[in-house]
Amino acid sequence: MQVINIDDLAKAIKDMNGKVQIKVFKHLPERGASLLLESVEKMDSIAPHETLEAQNKVVAIISEMRDQGRIG
């Protein structure tokens, strides 16, 4: 099973607006949300290409999970 790396997820949402970030946090278990928040807060500014690369990784994993029927 492929899992989304917490650092990739943090990079992917770092510069997103607060409403999008809240949606992501709401779909995580409490421990995962706590780890993600910690990673985002520790992270310095991110180059746009790093953000895009992380977002592409997250989208690929989610698409794979959807294709396998593991998420709706």
ROVOZA-871429 format. One record per atom (N, C-alpha, C): residue in three letters; x, y, z. Coordinates in steps of 0.02 Angstrom, whole numbers, padded with zeros to 5 digits, always signed. Layout:
N
ALAXYZ...
This chain:
72
MET+00042-00059+00000MET+00000+00000+00000MET+00044+00062+00000GLN+00030+00106-00046GLN+00068+00168-00051GLN+00037+00220-00004VAL+00079+00255+00032VAL+00056+00304+00081VAL+00085+00372+00063ILE+00046+00424+00075ILE+00070+00492+00062ILE+00119+00512+00116ASN+00177+00533+00096ASN+00229+00556+00141ASN+00207+00622+00174ILE+00215+00628+00239ILE+00193+00687+00276ILE+00228+00750+00252ASP+00291+00744+00234ASP+00328+00802+00209ASP+00302+00824+00140ASP+00285+00776+00097ASP+00256+00793+00032ASP+00188+00827+00041LEU+00148+00801+00087LEU+00083+00831+00099LEU+00090+00901+00127ALA+00138+00911+00172ALA+00150+00977+00200ALA+00172+01026+00146LYS+00217+01004+00101LYS+00238+01047+00045LYS+00179+01063+00000ALA+00137+01013-00011ALA+00081+01022-00057ALA+00030+01072-00031ILE+00020+01076+00034ILE-00031+01121+00061ILE-00004+01184+00092LYS+00062+01190+00099LYS+00093+01246+00134LYS+00067+01314+00111ASP+00062+01325+00046ASP+00042+01391+00020ASP-00031+01393-00002MET-00069+01342+00014MET-00141+01343-00003MET-00178+01387+00047ASN-00237+01410+00027ASN-00275+01452+00073ASN-00300+01411+00132GLY-00317+01445+00184GLY-00336+01413+00247GLY-00395+01365+00241LYS-00444+01381+00199LYS-00503+01338+00191LYS-00483+01270+00164VAL-00438+01269+00116VAL-00415+01206+00087VAL-00376+01166+00139GLN-00333+01201+00175GLN-00294+01167+00227GLN-00339+01136+00279ILE-00391+01172+00299ILE-00438+01145+00349ILE-00471+01082+00324LYS-00490+01080+00261LYS-00521+01020+00233LYS-00473+00961+00236VAL-00410+00973+00222VAL-00361+00919+00225VAL-00355+00894+00298PHE-00348+00940+00345PHE-00340+00921+00415PHE-00401+00883+00441LYS-00461+00902+00420LYS-00522+00869+00443LYS-00526+00796+00420HIS-00492+00779+00367HIS-00495+00710+00341HIS-00439+00666+00367LEU-00401+00692+00414LEU-00346+00653+00443LEU-00363+00633+00515PRO-00336+00577+00537PRO-00343+00561+00608PRO-00307+00615+00649GLU-00325+00621+00711GLU-00297+00674+00754GLU-00220+00674+00755ARG-00191+00616+00761ARG-00118+00610+00762ARG-00087+00633+00695GLY-00117+00612+00640GLY-00092+00632+00574GLY-00098+00707+00564ALA-00155+00736+00585ALA-00165+00808+00579ALA-00113+00846+00620SER-00099+00821+00679SER-00049+00852+00723SER+00020+00851+00691LEU+00039+00794+00664LEU+00104+00787+00630LEU+00108+00832+00569LEU+00054+00836+00531LEU+00053+00878+00472LEU+00059+00952+00491LEU+00022+00973+00541LEU+00026+01043+00564LEU+00096+01060+00586GLU+00127+01015+00623GLU+00196+01026+00646GLU+00244+01033+00586SER+00235+00991+00536SER+00278+00994+00477SER+00268+01059+00439VAL+00206+01080+00431VAL+00192+01142+00395VAL+00222+01202+00432GLU+00214+01203+00498GLU+00239+01259+00538GLU+00315+01263+00537LYS+00349+01207+00535LYS+00423+01205+00534LYS+00452+01224+00467MET+00412+01215+00415MET+00436+01223+00347MET+00447+01296+00329ASP+00506+01309+00300ASP+00519+01376+00274ASP+00483+01384+00207SER+00497+01437+00173SER+00465+01448+00108SER+00486+01392+00060ILE+00442+01377+00014ILE+00452+01322-00032ILE+00453+01350-00103ALA+00499+01326-00143ALA+00501+01346-00213ALA+00440+01319-00248PRO+00413+01358-00295PRO+00353+01336-00331PRO+00360+01267-00363HIS+00419+01250-00389HIS+00427+01184-00420HIS+00423+01128-00368GLU+00445+01141-00307GLU+00440+01091-00253GLU+00368+01080-00233THR+00330+01135-00230THR+00259+01130-00213THR+00223+01089-00267LEU+00235+01105-00330LEU+00202+01070-00385LEU+00221+00996-00385GLU+00284+00981-00374GLU+00307+00912-00372GLU+00271+00873-00316ALA+00266+00903-00257ALA+00233+00871-00201ALA+00158+00862-00215GLN+00127+00912-00245GLN+00056+00907-00261GLN+00044+00852-00312ASN+00088+00846-00361ASN+00081+00792-00411ASN+00088+00723-00379LYS+00133+00716-00331LYS+00141+00652-00296LYS+00077+00634-00258VAL+00050+00683-00223VAL-00011+00672-00183VAL-00069+00653-00229VAL-00077+00690-00284VAL-00131+00675-00331VAL-00123+00605-00361ALA-00063+00586-00378ALA-00051+00520-00407ALA-00070+00464-00358ILE-00052+00473-00295ILE-00068+00422-00245ILE-00144+00419-00234ILE-00176+00476-00229ILE-00249+00477-00219ILE-00284+00446-00279SER-00261+00461-00339SER-00291+00432-00400SER-00283+00356-00400GLU-00224+00333-00381GLU-00212+00261-00377GLU-00258+00228-00327MET-00267+00259-00270MET-00311+00231-00218MET-00383+00230-00242ARG-00404+00282-00277ARG-00472+00286-00303ARG-00482+00231-00355ASP-00433+00221-00400ASP-00438+00169-00451ASP-00442+00099-00421GLN-00411+00090-00363GLN-00411+00025-00329GLN-00473+00017-00285GLY-00515+00069-00281GLY-00576+00065-00241GLY-00565+00074-00167ARG-00507+00099-00147ARG-00493+00108-00076ARG-00521+00172-00048ILE-00537+00219-00093ILE-00570+00281-00072ILE-00625+00297-00122GLY-00674+00336-00100GLY-00732+00352-00142GLY-00725+00413-00183
